[in-house]
Amino acid sequence: MPKIGTWDSLPVAVRQHLVERMRDRSISIADLNQLRLWIESGPDVPDGDWYKDFGSFKICGEGPYPKTFLVRGQAAKGAAV
């Protein structure tokens, strides 16, 4: 299983998309801190589609790359991590 990529290892287009979705979805600083702590723990993620539910938001990805944020209530696809 791959590890989730760090911010610096993400392609520029992916980083830009994540920042836009973070703003669109009004992800708070407290929420981003939860995300930061999770990423710093070096979690394994599946090769295919996955998501991590933080309660107030979800982050969705594919393999080592996070791809987008969803708000509470939006359906995610893939394996829960």
C-alpha positions in Angstrom: 0.0 0.0 0.0 1.3 3.5 -0.8 1.7 6.2 1.8 -0.3 9.5 1.3 1.9 12.1 -0.4 3.1 15.2 1.4 2.2 18.6 0.2 5.6 19.2 -1.4 5.4 15.9 -3.3 2.0 16.7 -4.9 1.9 17.9 -8.5 1.2 21.7 -8.7 -2.2 21.2 -10.4 -3.3 18.9 -7.5 -2.2 21.4 -4.9 -4.0 24.3 -6.7 -7.2 22.2 -6.9 -7.1 21.3 -3.2 -6.6 24.9 -2.2 -9.6 25.9 -4.4 -11.8 23.1 -2.9 -10.7 24.0 0.6 -11.9 27.6 0.0 -15.1 26.5 -1.7 -16.0 24.1 1.0 -15.0 26.5 3.9 -12.6 24.0 5.5 -11.6 25.6 8.8 -8.1 25.9 10.3 -9.1 23.4 13.0 -10.2 20.9 10.3 -6.9 21.4 8.4 -5.0 20.8 11.6 -6.7 17.4 11.9 -5.8 16.7 8.3 -2.2 17.8 8.9 -1.8 15.5 12.0 -3.2 12.6 10.0 -0.9 13.1 7.1 2.1 13.5 9.4 1.3 10.1 10.8 2.2 8.6 7.4 -0.9 6.6 6.8 -1.1 3.9 4.2 -3.8 4.4 1.5 -5.1 2.0 -1.1 -3.8 2.0 -4.7 -7.2 3.0 -6.0 -9.9 5.4 -4.8 -10.1 6.1 -1.0 -11.4 8.7 1.4 -10.9 9.7 5.0 -13.9 11.1 6.9 -13.0 13.7 9.5 -16.7 14.4 10.5 -17.0 17.9 9.2 -15.3 17.1 5.9 -13.8 14.3 3.9 -10.6 14.2 1.8 -10.7 11.9 -1.2 -7.8 10.5 -3.1 -6.4 7.9 -5.5 -3.2 6.1 -4.5 -0.8 8.5 -2.8 -2.5 11.6 -4.1 -5.3 13.4 -2.3 -7.7 14.7 -5.0 -10.5 16.8 -3.4 -12.4 17.8 -0.3 -16.1 17.0 0.3 -18.3 18.5 3.0 -20.3 16.5 5.5 -23.1 14.6 3.7 -21.5 14.4 0.3 -21.0 10.8 -0.8 -17.4 9.6 -1.3 -16.3 6.7 -3.4 -13.6 4.2 -2.7 -12.3 2.6 0.4 -12.6 4.3 3.8 -9.2 4.7 5.5 
